[in-house]
């Protein structure tokens, strides 16, 4: 096979599987609310879920999470 025509998805490697697993898909995306008091984890989850094609909102504590849930009507809430 020509190296220029080689696609990462054609390789049997962890990188190929990761690219496939994180590729956005209209059928598997939704509104996600992440509620966590740890700012680093909250931001990590936001970036990870957004890269997978989700519309992500975040809240820093339970009260803010409840307010956001009532206002935004997310499909999924991720909380610790």
Secondary structure by P-SEA (a helix, b strand, c coil): cccccccccccccaaaaaaaaaccccccccbbbbbcccaaaaaaaaaaaaaaccbbbbbccaaaaaaaaaaccccccccc
